[in-house]
Amino acid sequence: MAKVYRKGETEAREIEVFELDLSERDQAEMRADPEGFFRRLLEPEIGTVNGVSIDVRIMNNLASGVPIAGPHVVHHTVSGQWQSKVEVTDPM
Protein backbone atom coordinates (compact mmCIF):
# COMPACT_ATOMS: atom_id res chain seq x y z
CA MET A 1 0.00 0.00 0.00
CA ALA A 2 1.26 3.49 -0.83
CA LYS A 3 2.36 5.72 2.03
CA VAL A 4 2.36 9.51 2.11
CA TYR A 5 4.92 11.39 4.18
CA ARG A 6 4.84 15.07 5.05
CA LYS A 7 8.05 16.80 3.97
CA GLY A 8 9.27 19.09 6.73
CA GLU A 9 7.28 21.41 8.91
CA THR A 10 3.96 22.82 7.77
CA GLU A 11 4.22 26.51 6.99
CA ALA A 12 1.59 29.22 6.65
CA ARG A 13 0.14 29.52 3.16
CA GLU A 14 -1.96 32.10 1.43
CA ILE A 15 -4.41 30.87 -1.21
CA GLU A 16 -6.28 32.92 -3.79
CA VAL A 17 -9.03 31.31 -5.85
CA PHE A 18 -10.00 32.42 -9.37
CA GLU A 19 -12.58 31.15 -11.83
CA LEU A 20 -11.43 30.73 -15.43
CA ASP A 21 -13.45 30.66 -18.65
CA LEU A 22 -11.65 30.26 -21.98
CA SER A 23 -12.64 31.60 -25.39
CA GLU A 24 -11.90 29.51 -28.49
CA ARG A 25 -8.78 31.61 -29.08
CA ASP A 26 -7.67 31.07 -25.47
CA GLN A 27 -8.17 27.32 -25.88
CA ALA A 28 -5.98 27.29 -29.01
CA GLU A 29 -3.23 29.23 -27.19
CA MET A 30 -3.47 26.89 -24.19
CA ARG A 31 -3.21 23.80 -26.43
CA ALA A 32 -0.01 25.18 -27.99
CA ASP A 33 1.73 25.89 -24.65
CA PRO A 34 -0.32 25.13 -21.49
CA GLU A 35 2.26 26.23 -18.91
CA GLY A 36 3.29 29.34 -20.85
CA PHE A 37 -0.36 30.26 -21.37
CA PHE A 38 -1.02 30.33 -17.61
CA ARG A 39 2.20 32.18 -16.88
CA ARG A 40 1.34 34.91 -19.42
CA LEU A 41 -2.25 35.06 -18.18
CA LEU A 42 -1.52 35.22 -14.45
CA GLU A 43 1.85 36.92 -13.97
CA PRO A 44 0.43 40.44 -14.58
CA GLU A 45 -2.14 39.73 -11.83
CA ILE A 46 -0.09 37.82 -9.24
CA GLY A 47 3.58 38.38 -10.09
CA THR A 48 6.10 35.60 -10.67
CA VAL A 49 4.69 32.09 -10.99
CA ASN A 50 7.22 29.46 -9.86
CA GLY A 51 5.16 26.44 -10.89
CA VAL A 52 2.01 25.48 -12.78
CA SER A 53 0.02 22.28 -12.23
CA ILE A 54 -2.87 21.43 -14.55
CA ASP A 55 -5.54 18.83 -13.74
CA VAL A 56 -4.94 15.66 -15.76
CA ARG A 57 -8.56 15.75 -16.98
CA ILE A 58 -7.93 19.15 -18.57
CA MET A 59 -4.69 17.92 -20.13
CA ASN A 60 -6.45 14.81 -21.51
CA ASN A 61 -9.11 17.04 -23.07
CA LEU A 62 -6.39 19.28 -24.54
CA ALA A 63 -4.66 16.28 -26.07
CA SER A 64 -7.85 14.83 -27.55
CA GLY A 65 -9.21 18.13 -28.89
CA VAL A 66 -12.25 18.23 -26.59
CA PRO A 67 -13.46 21.81 -25.90
CA ILE A 68 -12.11 23.05 -22.55
CA ALA A 69 -13.96 26.35 -22.16
CA GLY A 70 -14.61 25.94 -18.43
CA PRO A 71 -15.36 27.12 -15.94
CA HIS A 72 -12.18 25.93 -14.28
CA VAL A 73 -10.81 26.79 -10.86
CA VAL A 74 -7.36 28.37 -10.50
CA HIS A 75 -5.68 28.21 -7.09
CA HIS A 76 -2.71 30.49 -6.48
CA THR A 77 -0.75 29.32 -3.44
CA VAL A 78 1.98 31.39 -1.81
CA SER A 79 4.16 29.83 0.88
CA GLY A 80 7.10 31.99 1.81
CA GLN A 81 8.95 34.56 -0.23
CA TRP A 82 9.24 33.67 -3.93
CA GLN A 83 7.21 30.45 -3.57
CA SER A 84 4.22 30.98 -5.85
CA LYS A 85 2.40 28.03 -7.44
CA VAL A 86 -0.68 27.91 -9.65
CA GLU A 87 -2.99 24.88 -9.83
CA VAL A 88 -5.70 24.68 -12.50
CA THR A 89 -8.50 22.18 -11.80
CA ASP A 90 -11.69 20.96 -13.36
CA PRO A 91 -14.43 21.36 -10.73
CA MET A 92 -16.45 18.44 -12.16
Secondary structure, 3 states (H helix, E strand, C coil): CCCCCCCCCCCCCEEEEEEECCCHHHHHHHHHCHHHHHHHHHHHHHCCCCEEEECHHHHHHHHHCCCCCCCEEEEEEECCCCCEEEEEECCC
